[in-house]
Amino acid sequence: MGGPDCKNPCGRRQAIKIFVAVLSDLGAVFAAAPAQAKSSKASSAYRGSPNGRQRCANCSWFAPPSGCGVVAGPVSANGWCNLWG
């Protein structure tokens, strides 16, 4: 470890610095990735009434009280669209 037989005593330290720098750069790249745009109500065939048992309130995308992860704008808990899931 850094003794007289060691040809490059700082090699491990330099490698760790490079590794940390690369990880930092990758984090910045992924953090700057644009978010996916939400669909419009028209393009997702949103309506304010349920489709049988399918309704926004029991959809995995629904965010109470009136949010949606895939449709733009407020939605009704009793609404429905073709992205229901």
Secondary structure, DSSP 8 states (H G I E B T S, - for coil): --STT-S-TTHHHHHHHHHHHHHHHHHHHHHTS-----B-TTTTT-BSS-BTTB-GGGSTTEETTTEESSBSS---TT-B-TT--
